[in-house]
Amino acid sequence: MTSDTSTEPQLLGMLERALSAGCAASVRAAAKLGVADALGDTPATAEELAVAIGADPDALRRLLRSLTCHEVFAEDPDGRFVHTGLSLLLRTGTPDSVHHLVLWLTEPWSWELWGRLDEAVRTGKDVFVDLHGREFFDQLHAAWPQSAQVFDLAMTQASRQSAAAVAGVLPLSGARTVADIGGGQGFLLASLLERHPGVRGILFDRPDVVAGADARLREGGALADRARLVAGDCRETVPAGADAYVFKNILGMNDEDAVVVLRNVVATADGGARVIIVENLVDDGPGQRFSTAMDLRMLLTVGGRKHTRRGLLSLVERAGLVVTDVQPVDSYQHMIVATTPARRPAR
């Protein structure tokens, strides 16, 4: 009697997915150990790499064997390891590095949260406050300063990675002043000002973030005479005086707060001002695996979300904005362009 193997591929596929945390842990371990930096342009054995990074040769070979299954590093016929396009991204100090982003997405505190995903799905709320007794960012800065530093470095990498792509498609023709709301250190704003010499810019974010703005925007910087750094909370107000407002990946808060933020622009800006929203959509484009995973991570940590196309458009319209265009930026980001309604004349 022969065994039925018709479901074997599905069985193996499911078990691989159940063990997919092993892939995340392996990528994190490679980043923490500095394997990508230790491996140069010349193929190297696990033993040679182990000496370079101070690791056990056999354990390192096992780690590398697992990573090659995910195309992070490759092994040549002589048993030596070489870089792949993915492993090169783990190097530090390179323009396309995602080293800190990988560490941020796999920080130790995140593992326990993933184990409570069923609870978050059952309640529709985050599990972070119940687990740690305070809001996510309060806990991050108070209890995990090293992780907070990783967060800052990761956000810097993310901004650098996408600034050029977003700046290349952002519609600023005819704009005089652009305000980047929640713009972090201002990499996107700096890219916009470099691309549009006649435009002035406002960087708006928390005081501690603005204090560390890109050197190009600070006093003495190449763009300082065209940039204004403003500290504040977009849930309370946004700067006046801009005719284009940019929101890049900051509307993942709860829906009500997102509407409040956008309504602040409606209340502050002149009629016809452009509002440009760049977000990851969970139901559109080849970046869905990334976006849907980030969506669940946001549910776990802050009760936030990544949006569907229709869901995000609904929030924009609820805020009183008029949508004029929706288009992809790249494989995992979309851009919504809207305008503020015309001002009613005062009586």
N, C-alpha and C positions, 0 to 999 in steps of 0.2 A: 504494500500500500504506500503510495507516494504522498508526500505532504503537499498541501495546496500553497503554492508560492505566489498566487495572484495578488495578494495584498502586501507582499514583502516590501516593495518600494514605498508604499504608504506608511507601513509600520516603521521602517527605518527613517523615513522623513519626519514622522512625528517625534520619534525619540531624539533625533538630531535637534529638532526645534526645542524640545524640552531641556536639552543640554546647551542651548545657545548662550546661556550665561557664561559657559566656559569660553566661548569666543571672545566675549567682552572682557572677561578676566585676563585672557591671554594677551589681548591687545594692550590692556592696561599694564600688565607685567612687563611687556616689551618696552613700553614708554617709560615706566619707572626705572627699569634697568639700563636704559640708554642703548639698547641693542642696535637701533637704526643708526645712531651716531658712531657706534663702534665699528659697524660694517661699512667700509668705504667702497671704492669702485672695484676693488679686487676681491674675488670670492674668498671666503674664509670658512674654516671648519668650526664646528661647535666648540671644540677644545680651544681654538685660538680666540674665539669670541668670549669664551668663559674667562680666560685669563685677562682679557681687556676690561671686562665689566665686573670681575670678582664674583663669579657664579660657579655653581657646581656643573661640570661639563655634561654629565648625563642628564640632569634635570633641564639644562638649557636646550640640549638636543630634543628632548621631549616637547618642550615649549615650542621650539621652532618647527618641529614636525606638525604640531597642531595648527600653527599659524599658516604654514604652507597650504594646508587644506582650504584655507580661506583666501589664498593668493596674497597673503601678507608675508613677504619673503618667498623665495623659491630655492629648491635644492638642485644642484647640477648632477650629472652622472657620476662625478667623483665624490659625492657626499659633502660638497661645500655649498655654503649658502650665499645667495646673491639677492640684490634688491629687486623689488617689483615697483610698479607705479604706486601701489598702496603703501608699501613699507617706507618709501621715500618721504611720504607725508608725515611720518613719525619723527623725522629728524628735527632738531632744534635749530633756531636761528636762520631758517630759510624762509623766503617770502610765502611759500605755499604750505608751511608747516601747520598741522592740526594737533601737535603734541599736547598743548594745554587743553584744547577742546576735548580730546580723548580722555584726559585725566578728569576733567570736570564731569563728563557724562558717566564716569565710572567711579566716582568718589565712594569711599567705604560706606557712608551713611545711606547711600541710595539703595543698597542691596536689601536692607530691611524693609524699605518702602515698597519695593517691587513685590515682596512677599505678602503685602497687605492689599494688593490691587483688587482682590475680590471684595474686600470691605469698602473700598472707594467706589467700586461699581455698584455695590448694593445701596449705598447711601447717596451717591452723587456728590460727595464732598471729599476734601483732602483728608489724609490720615496723619498729616505731619503734626498738627497742633496737639492732637490726642497723644501722640507718641512722645513729643518733646516738650510740650507745655507752653510753647510760644510760636509765633509766626515764623515762617521759613527764614526770611532774611534777618530777622532779629536773632534767631538761633545761629545762623551762619556767621554773623559778625561777632556775636558775643561768645560763642562756645567753640567755634571752629575757625580760628583766624587763618590757619594755613589753607583751609578749603576756600575761605573768602578770597585769599590771594590767588588761588588757582582760578576762581571765578573771574576775577578781574583780568587775568592774563588770557583766559579763554574768550571772554567777550572782546578783548582787543584783537585776538586772532580772527574771530568771526567777523568783526567789522572790517578788518583789513582784507579778508578773503572776498567779501561781497561788495566792498565800496566801489571798486572800478566797474563791476558789472551793473550795479544799480545806477551809478552816476551816468553811465553810458546811455541809459534809456529814459532817465527821469525827464519829464517835459518841463523845462524852465524857460522856454522861449518867451520873451517879453516880461519876465519877472524881474523885479528890482531887488527884492529881499526875500531870502528863503530861510525859514526857521526849521531846524531839525529838532523835533520834540522827543525827549528821551534819547538824545543822540550820542550818549556815552562820551568818549573822548574826542569825538568829532572827526573820525576818519572819513565818513561819508560826506560831511559838510566840507571838509578840506578838499576832497576830490571834486565836489560840485563847484567850489569856488575856483579851483584850478581850471576846470573845463569851461567855466562861464566867467570870463574876466570882468564883465560888467555887472555882476551880481554881488550883493552884499549878503552876509549870513549871520544868523543867530543860533548859537548852540545852547540848548535848554535842557538841564538835567539837575540831579541832586547836587548840593554844594560840594560834597566830597568828590563827585565824579568830574564836575566842571573844573575843579582845582587841578586835576591831572590831565587837562585837555592836551591834545596834540600840539607839539611845539610850534607848528606852523600857524596855529590860531592864537597863541599866547603873545604877550608883549615881546616885541623884537622878532617875532616870526614872520615868515614871508607873506602870510595872509592876514596878519594881525590888524592892519589898517582897514580891512573889509569885514572883520568878524567881531561879533559882540558875544561875550560869554555871560549867560544869565542863569542863576540858580533858582530852583523852585520845584513845585510838585504839579504835574500836569492834571492831576485830579482836582486841583483847586483853581488853577488859572494857566493860561499860556501867554507868551509875550505878544503885545500888539505891534503893529507896524510892519508885518510881513504880508506879502501877497501870494506866498506859496508856503504851505506847512507840510512837512514830511514826518510820517510816523513809520518807522521801520522796526518790525518785530517787537512792538511794545503793547499791542492790543490783546495780548493773551491773558489779561486779567479777567475777572468775571464780567459777564456781559453788561451789567448795569454800570460798572465803573468805566468800561470802554465807551459806552454811550455818553456818560458824563464828560469824559475827556474830549470826545469829538464835539459835544455841544459847547464846550468852552471855546473851541475855535469859532463856532457859529456866532457865539456871543461877542467875541473879541475882534475878529477879522472883518475887514470891509466886505461888502457883497461882491461875489464873483471871485473871491480868493480861491486859489487852488489848494486842495487837500489831497496829498498823495500818500497812499497806504501801501507798504510792502510787507507781505506776510507769506508764510507757508500755508498752503491749503491742503486739507487732509483728503480731498476727493478729486484732485485734479493734478495731472502731471506725473512724470516718472519718479518724483521725490516722495511718493506717498508712504513708502516704508519708513523713511526718516520722519516725515511729518506726523504720521499716526503714532509712532513711538514717542515723539516729543509731546504729543497731545496727552497721552496717558501719563507721562512723567509730570506734566504740569498739573493734571488732575490730582496726582498723589501729593505734590509739594505745596501748591498754592491754591488749589481749587480752580485753576485757570484752564485754558484750552487753546488749541489750534482750531481754526475755523473751517467749515465748508465754504465753498464759494457763495452759496445762497445765504448761509448764516452771517457771513461777514458783510455782504451787501445789505442784509436786513438791518444790521446795527448801524451801518453808515446812513441808511435812509431814515431810521428812527431818530438819529441825531439831527435830522433836518438838512442833510447834505444832498446834493443832486449828482448822481453818478454819471460820468461822461465816457468812461473807458475802463476796460479790464483787459490786461494782457500779461503774458508770462515775462519774467525777467530772465530766468534761466530754468534749469530742470527742476528746481525745488522752491522757487520764489515767484509770486505773482504780484502785480501792481494794480491797485484800484485808483483811478483818478476821479475826483469829485470837485465840486465847487460849492462855496457857501451861497445861500440864497441872497437875492437882492435885498438891500435894506429898504424898509418902508420909510417914506419921508415923514419927518417929524411934523406933528400938527401944531 
